[in-house]
Amino acid sequence: MPTTLRMIVDQVVAPVPGALGRYTEALTESLIAATPPGCQVEGVVSSSPPADYDRLTDRFPGLSGLYKTSLARRELAAAWQFGLTTSPGGGMVHAPGLFAPLRRHDRTAGDQTVVTVHDLLAWTHPESLTSTSVAWHKGMLKRARKHADAVVVPTHALAERLSMVADFGDRVRVIGTAPRLGLKMPRDAADRAARFALPADYLVTTGSLDPRNGVVDVLAALGSQGGPDLPLVVLGPENWGELHLATVAEEAGVAPGRVRALEIADPADLATVLSGATAYVAPSHDEGSGTSLIEAFHLGVPVIHSDTPAYVEVSAEAGRQVEVGEGGAGYAERLAAAISDVAGDADLAERLSVAGSDRAHAFSWRDSAERVWALHAEI
C-alpha cells in the first residue's frame, strides 16, 4: 500500500488565493512531480461547490484523490482553531500555511502534521490585519507549538524571528520559495507592454500604502530634490484604507501621472512588466520570504532592496542593498541615491542583472518539494 502525503490545497480555490494560493499551487504541483517510489499525494479541501473540486482535479491530475471535509472553509478554520473536528483523519498531513488539523496524534502510528509560517504580521504589525485574523493566527501558532511535528519557514531570518515568538526547538525547517509558475517572457511581450502603455524607462515596486511595505518611501525618494525622474509602477492596490496612491504621490512631490498601480494576476503579464523595468525596488521594512526578489532575479531585472533580514538572505549580495535605518530616518534619501546610481550607470545595472540571474538558480520548486518529502521521511 503506498504512503500518502495529504496536502491541504484549499487556498487554491479560495475566493482570493493571493500569494498563499500561488505557493500552494506551485508546491503541490512539484510535490506530485517529485513523488518518491511507493508514495502518492492526496489533496485535502474544505466543503466546496462541485466546480471547485473539478478545478482542483483538473489542475492537479496527479493527485491520488481529493479528501473533502464536511465543513466549509470558514467553519473549518474555526473548528481547527479549537481542535473541534477530526477531519481529515490521520496520516502525513502537509499544510502550506497554518490552516491545518493541529491536534494530539500518534507519530509512532505514522501520523504527522507539518505547517508553514510565511510571516509574523500578527505579532509585528497587527494593524495590517483584522482583529479576527490576528486572533486566528495567534491561536493556530499556539496549537502548532503543541501539536505540529515540524514548522516550515521560507528563510533563516524568519526562523530566527519565529524563535522569539514561540519555542519550537529543533522542529523548524527552512525550505525556500521560488518564482510563481508561468513567470517567463511571453512571445507577445511587445503587445502586452503596449496594452499596459509602459514607458521606455520605469521602476517597479510591490505592495500597498501600508507603511511597512515601503512604497511611501519610494514615492518620497522620487519626489525628493534631485531625485530620479522615473515613472513608477506599483504592483498592488491604489487604495489602502483612506489613502490613495495618486494623493500620496502628489503629497510627496511626484506628479500623479508618473505613478500607476497595477494588480496583475497573469504571470505572463507580470513577466512583461517586470522585464521592461529599469530596476525593481523592494523597499519593505518587514518581509518573511523575499519571493518578490527571487522573481525579479529570475527575469534578470536589477534589484534594489532594503536591508530587512529576509531580503539580505535571499539576495546574497546580488542586489543593491539600502539601509532602512532607525525609524526609517533618511531612508528615502538613501533609496533615491541607489535608484539614481542604478538608473544612471549601465555597467552597474548590467552587473546587478547578471548577479541576480545567477542567484535565481538557487531557488526552484522542485528542490523545495524534494526537501518537503525528505522532511516527512525524517519525521
QUILIN-V475002 format. One record per pair of residues at least 24 apart in sequence whose ideal C-beta (glycine too) atoms are under 8 Angstrom apart, sorted by the first residue. I is the first residue (numbers start at 1). J is the second residue. D is the distance in Angstrom with one decimal. If there is no record, write none. Layout:
i,j,d
I,J,D
I,J,D
This chain:
i,j,d
2,38,5.6
2,39,5.8
2,40,4.7
2,64,7.5
3,38,6.1
3,39,4.7
3,40,7.5
3,92,7.2
4,39,7.3
4,40,5.4
4,41,7.4
4,42,5.2
4,64,6.6
4,91,5.7
4,92,6.7
5,31,6.7
5,35,7.9
5,39,6.6
5,40,7.4
5,41,5.2
5,42,7.2
5,92,4.9
5,94,5.9
5,373,7.4
5,376,6.2
6,41,7.9
6,42,4.9
6,43,7.7
6,44,5.3
6,67,6.6
6,88,6.2
6,91,5.5
6,92,6.3
6,93,4.8
6,94,7.0
7,31,6.2
7,41,5.6
7,42,7.1
7,43,5.8
7,44,6.7
7,94,5.2
7,96,7.6
8,43,7.9
8,44,4.7
8,45,7.7
8,93,7.0
8,94,7.1
8,95,4.7
8,96,6.5
8,97,7.9
8,99,6.3
8,100,6.4
9,43,4.3
9,44,6.6
9,45,5.7
9,56,5.9
9,60,7.1
10,44,7.1
10,45,5.0
10,46,5.2
10,73,6.3
10,99,6.5
11,96,6.6
11,97,6.8
11,99,7.3
12,55,7.6
12,56,6.4
12,59,6.8
13,45,6.8
13,48,6.0
13,52,4.1
13,55,5.8
13,56,6.3
14,73,6.9
19,118,7.7
19,291,7.3
20,96,6.6
20,97,5.5
20,118,6.9
22,180,4.9
22,181,7.4
23,96,5.6
23,118,7.5
23,177,6.5
24,96,4.3
24,97,7.8
25,59,7.1
25,181,6.5
26,178,6.9
26,180,6.5
26,181,5.1
26,365,4.9
27,96,6.0
27,365,6.5
27,368,6.3
27,369,6.3
27,372,7.1
28,60,5.9
28,96,7.9
29,60,6.7
29,181,7.0
29,365,7.3
30,365,4.0
30,366,5.5
30,368,6.5
30,369,3.6
31,94,7.7
31,369,4.6
31,372,6.3
31,373,7.1
32,60,6.3
32,62,3.8
32,63,6.8
33,62,7.4
33,366,6.9
33,369,7.0
34,366,6.1
34,369,4.2
34,370,5.1
34,373,6.1
35,62,7.6
35,373,7.5
36,373,5.9
36,377,8.0
39,373,7.5
40,64,4.0
42,66,7.2
42,67,6.0
43,67,6.9
44,69,7.2
44,88,4.8
44,93,7.3
45,69,7.2
46,71,6.3
46,72,5.6
46,73,4.3
46,76,4.6
47,71,5.7
47,72,4.7
47,73,7.9
47,76,7.6
48,72,7.2
48,73,7.4
77,136,6.7
80,140,7.4
80,143,8.0
81,136,6.0
81,139,5.0
81,140,6.1
81,143,7.4
82,139,7.8
83,143,6.9
92,376,5.3
94,372,6.4
94,376,7.0
98,137,6.4
98,140,4.0
98,141,6.4
98,144,6.5
99,140,7.5
100,140,7.5
100,144,7.6
100,148,7.6
102,140,6.9
102,143,4.0
102,144,5.7
102,146,7.4
102,147,4.3
102,148,6.2
103,143,7.8
103,147,5.7
104,147,6.3
105,147,7.1
107,149,6.4
107,379,7.0
112,149,4.4
112,150,7.9
112,376,6.6
112,379,4.9
113,147,6.5
113,148,5.7
113,149,5.8
114,148,6.6
114,149,6.0
114,150,4.6
114,151,7.3
114,152,6.3
114,372,7.8
114,375,6.6
114,376,6.8
114,379,7.5
115,140,7.8
115,144,5.1
115,148,5.0
115,150,8.0
115,151,5.7
115,152,7.2
116,151,7.3
116,152,4.4
116,153,7.3
117,141,7.2
117,144,7.9
117,151,5.9
117,152,7.4
117,153,5.3
117,158,7.0
117,162,6.1
117,288,7.8
118,153,7.7
118,154,6.5
118,158,7.8
118,288,5.2
118,289,5.9
119,158,7.3
119,286,8.0
119,287,7.8
119,288,3.7
119,289,7.6
120,158,7.3
120,161,5.8
120,162,6.6
120,165,6.0
120,288,7.0
121,286,7.7
123,165,5.5
124,161,7.8
124,286,5.9
125,210,7.8
125,212,5.3
125,286,6.4
128,210,5.5
128,212,6.6
141,165,7.2
141,166,5.9
142,166,7.5
144,168,7.8
149,379,5.0
150,375,5.9
150,379,6.1
152,372,7.3
152,375,7.3
153,288,7.6
154,288,6.4
154,289,4.0
154,290,7.4
154,291,7.4
154,310,7.7
155,288,6.8
155,289,6.3
155,290,6.3
155,309,7.6
155,310,4.6
155,313,5.2
155,314,6.7
156,313,6.0
157,288,7.9
157,308,7.9
157,309,3.5
157,310,4.4
157,312,7.5
157,313,5.1
158,288,4.7
158,289,7.4
158,310,6.2
160,309,7.5
161,309,7.9
173,371,7.7
173,375,5.5
175,368,5.3
175,371,4.8
175,372,6.3
175,375,7.4
176,289,7.9
176,314,7.8
176,362,7.9
176,363,5.6
176,367,7.9
176,368,6.3
177,289,5.3
177,290,7.9
177,291,4.6
177,294,6.6
177,363,6.8
177,368,6.9
178,291,7.8
178,294,6.3
178,363,4.4
178,364,5.2
178,365,4.7
178,367,7.8
178,368,6.3
179,291,7.6
179,294,5.7
179,295,4.6
179,298,4.4
179,360,7.5
179,363,7.3
180,267,5.6
180,270,7.7
180,291,7.9
180,295,6.6
181,267,6.6
181,365,7.7
182,267,3.6
182,268,6.5
183,267,4.6
183,270,6.4
183,271,5.3
183,295,5.9
183,298,6.3
183,299,7.2
184,267,7.6
184,268,7.4
184,271,5.7
185,268,7.9
185,271,5.3
185,272,7.0
185,275,5.7
185,299,7.4
186,268,4.1
186,271,6.8
186,272,6.7
189,271,7.5
189,272,4.8
189,275,7.1
192,268,7.0
192,269,5.9
192,272,4.3
193,272,5.5
193,273,7.8
193,276,5.9
196,262,7.0
196,269,7.5
196,272,7.3
196,273,6.4
198,233,7.5
198,272,7.9
198,273,6.7
198,276,5.5
199,231,5.4
201,230,5.9
201,231,7.6
201,278,5.0
201,343,7.4
202,230,6.0
202,231,4.3
202,232,6.8
202,233,5.7
202,276,7.4
202,277,6.0
202,278,6.3
203,228,7.8
203,230,5.2
203,231,7.2
203,232,5.0
203,233,7.0
203,277,6.2
203,278,6.0
203,279,5.7
203,280,7.6
203,281,5.6
203,339,6.7
203,343,8.0
204,232,7.6
204,233,4.8
204,234,7.9
204,235,6.5
204,273,6.4
204,274,5.9
204,277,4.3
204,279,7.7
204,280,5.1
204,281,7.1
204,296,8.0
204,301,7.6
205,232,6.6
205,233,7.6
205,234,5.7
205,235,7.1
205,280,7.3
205,281,4.5
205,282,7.1
205,283,6.4
206,234,7.4
206,235,4.5
206,236,6.0
206,282,7.1
206,292,5.1
207,234,7.3
207,235,7.7
207,236,5.0
207,284,6.6
208,236,5.0
208,237,5.5
208,240,4.3
209,239,7.7
209,240,3.8
209,241,7.8
209,243,4.6
209,245,6.6
209,248,5.9
210,240,5.6
211,285,7.5
212,284,6.7
212,285,4.9
212,286,5.0
213,283,7.3
213,284,5.4
213,285,7.6
214,282,7.9
214,283,2.9
214,284,4.9
214,285,5.7
214,306,6.3
214,324,7.9
214,331,7.9
215,283,6.9
216,248,6.3
216,252,7.4
217,283,5.1
217,328,6.7
217,331,5.2
217,332,5.1
217,335,5.9
218,281,5.5
218,283,5.3
218,332,7.9
218,335,6.2
219,248,6.1
219,249,5.2
219,252,4.2
219,254,5.6
219,259,7.0
220,252,4.9
220,332,3.6
220,335,7.9
221,332,4.6
221,333,7.3
221,335,4.0
221,336,3.9
221,339,6.3
222,252,7.2
222,253,8.0
222,254,5.0
222,258,7.2
222,336,7.3
222,339,7.8
223,249,7.5
223,252,3.8
223,253,3.1
223,254,4.4
224,253,7.2
224,332,6.0
224,333,6.3
224,336,5.0
226,336,7.6
227,336,4.4
227,339,7.8
227,340,7.5
228,336,6.3
228,339,4.6
228,340,4.8
228,343,5.5
230,258,7.8
230,278,6.3
230,339,7.2
230,343,6.2
231,258,4.7
231,259,7.1
231,260,7.6
232,258,6.4
232,259,4.9
232,260,7.7
233,260,6.0
233,261,7.9
233,262,5.9
233,273,6.2
233,277,7.3
234,259,6.7
234,260,7.1
234,261,4.6
234,262,7.2
235,261,7.8
235,262,5.9
235,263,7.4
235,264,6.4
235,270,7.5
235,273,7.4
236,261,6.1
236,263,6.8
237,261,6.3
237,263,6.3
270,295,7.7
271,299,6.1
274,299,5.1
274,301,5.5
275,299,4.9
275,300,7.4
275,301,6.5
277,301,5.5
278,302,7.4
278,342,7.3
278,343,5.3
278,349,7.4
279,303,6.9
279,304,5.5
279,339,6.6
279,342,4.9
279,343,6.6
279,349,7.1
279,352,7.8
280,304,7.2
281,305,7.5
281,335,7.2
281,339,6.7
282,306,6.6
282,311,6.0
282,319,7.7
283,322,7.7
283,331,7.9
283,335,6.3
284,308,5.9
284,311,7.3
285,324,5.6
285,328,7.0
287,311,5.8
289,314,7.8
290,314,3.4
290,315,7.4
293,319,6.6
294,360,6.4
294,363,5.0
296,356,6.7
297,356,3.7
297,357,6.5
297,359,5.1
297,360,4.0
298,357,7.7
298,360,4.3
298,363,7.9
300,353,4.8
300,354,7.7
300,356,6.3
300,357,4.7
301,353,6.9
301,356,6.8
302,342,5.4
302,348,7.8
302,349,4.7
302,352,3.8
302,353,5.3
302,356,6.9
303,352,6.4
303,356,5.6
304,335,7.3
304,338,5.0
304,339,6.2
304,342,6.0
306,331,7.9
315,359,6.9
316,359,5.9
316,362,7.8
317,355,7.4
318,352,7.2
318,355,4.1
318,356,4.9
318,358,7.0
318,359,3.8
319,352,6.4
319,355,7.7
319,356,6.6
320,348,7.9
320,352,6.3
